[in-house]
Amino acid sequence: MRRWICVPMMALCLLLAGCGGEKSQKQAAAARKPYQDMTGCKMAASVTCGTGSEDALTFTMNCDYVPEGKTTVEVLSPETVAGVKAELTGEQLKLQYEDLCLDAGTLSEEQVSPLMCPARLMSALRSGWLLEQNEEKVGDVSCLRLCMDQTTDSGKKILSTVWLRTDDNTPVCGEITVGDEIIFHAEFTSFSFYDILQNSETGS
């Protein structure tokens, strides 16, 4: 009799676990959908290179991300590189300062520039392979944490992790890990989808 009761209880536990996993996956899919459907977005962020190191350097920048077009980035600080602009079309990166435009060459999948960190996090939300999802707090903000794999064809392991606000799915922060090292940490200070901006302009 005891064995007969045990089997259904195990099956019930597995069923409940499966339902929880499915709910979590649906939550992640719903959070990513606006990014997969968007025509573009505008964002401001601070990107720190060498997190936890004495030599850590933080850039603040504005980024205009266009998935199917030209993505532009302008560095606001530090002062030594303020005004530097980057353009990314496909895999071609160009750095611009005042009236000078320098071709920085083709970006290989293994090379990740701090200037393109916010755009790469957006790309991960659109097409990265979802590895993990869970709810976490960033300070006092309730977030959905999504970790996505963008490992290259050559086998170079690149993971992008983004924390999205649970109330509107806008980004709070993100990290890019190459191998086992966190190379960039981004803090988003503003974010708007193109359609929200356009609706706001039309309404005004």
Residue pairs with C-beta under 8 A, 6 or more apart in sequence:
24 133
24 134
25 130
25 133
27 133
27 144
28 130
28 133
28 144
28 146
30 169
31 144
31 146
31 164
31 169
32 125
32 126
32 130
32 146
34 169
34 193
35 122
35 125
35 126
36 125
36 126
36 127
38 67
38 193
38 194
38 195
39 66
39 67
39 68
39 194
39 195
40 64
40 65
40 66
40 67
40 69
40 193
40 194
41 64
41 65
41 122
41 191
41 192
41 193
41 194
42 62
42 63
42 64
42 65
42 190
42 191
42 192
42 194
42 197
43 62
43 63
43 65
43 118
43 171
43 188
43 190
43 191
43 192
44 60
44 61
44 62
44 63
44 188
44 189
44 190
44 191
45 60
45 61
45 63
45 117
45 118
45 186
45 187
45 188
45 189
46 58
46 59
46 60
46 61
46 186
46 187
46 189
47 58
47 59
47 60
47 61
47 114
47 115
47 117
47 118
47 184
47 185
47 186
48 56
48 57
48 58
48 59
48 184
48 185
48 186
48 187
49 56
49 57
49 58
49 59
49 114
49 183
49 184
50 56
50 57
50 183
51 182
51 184
51 185
57 78
58 77
58 78
59 75
59 77
59 78
59 81
59 114
59 115
60 75
60 76
60 77
60 189
61 73
61 74
61 75
61 76
61 115
61 118
62 73
62 74
62 76
63 71
63 72
63 73
63 118
63 119
64 71
64 72
64 73
65 71
65 118
65 119
65 122
67 122
67 123
67 126
69 89
70 87
70 88
70 89
71 87
71 88
71 89
71 116
71 119
72 85
72 86
72 87
72 88
73 85
73 86
73 87
73 88
73 115
73 116
73 118
73 119
74 83
74 84
74 85
74 86
75 81
75 82
75 83
75 84
75 85
75 86
75 115
76 82
83 97
83 98
84 95
84 96
84 97
84 115
85 95
85 96
85 97
86 93
86 94
86 95
86 96
86 104
86 113
86 115
86 116
87 93
87 94
87 96
88 94
88 107
88 116
88 119
91 106
91 107
91 108
92 103
92 106
92 107
93 104
93 105
93 106
93 107
93 113
93 116
94 101
94 102
94 103
94 104
95 101
95 102
95 104
95 115
96 102
107 113
107 116
109 150
109 152
109 153
109 154
109 156
109 158
110 152
110 154
110 156
110 158
110 178
112 120
112 158
112 176
112 178
112 183
112 184
114 184
117 174
117 176
117 184
117 186
118 174
118 186
118 188
120 150
120 160
120 176
121 160
121 162
121 171
121 174
121 176
121 186
123 150
123 160
124 148
124 150
124 160
124 162
125 146
125 148
125 162
128 148
128 149
128 150
128 160
129 148
129 149
129 150
130 146
130 147
130 148
130 149
131 147
131 148
131 149
131 159
132 145
132 146
132 147
133 144
133 145
133 146
133 147
134 144
134 145
135 142
135 143
135 144
135 145
135 166
136 143
136 144
136 145
136 163
137 143
138 163
138 172
138 173
141 165
141 172
142 165
142 166
142 167
143 163
143 164
143 165
143 166
143 172
144 163
144 164
144 166
144 169
145 161
145 162
145 163
145 164
146 161
146 162
146 163
146 164
147 159
147 160
147 161
148 159
148 160
148 161
148 162
149 157
149 158
149 159
150 158
150 159
150 160
151 157
151 158
152 158
156 178
156 179
157 177
157 178
157 179
158 176
158 177
158 178
159 176
159 177
160 174
160 175
160 176
160 177
161 174
161 175
161 176
161 177
162 171
162 173
162 174
163 171
163 172
163 173
163 174
164 170
164 171
164 172
165 171
165 172
170 188
170 191
171 188
171 191
172 187
172 188
173 185
173 186
173 187
173 188
174 185
174 186
174 188
175 182
175 184
175 185
175 186
176 182
176 183
176 184
176 186
177 183
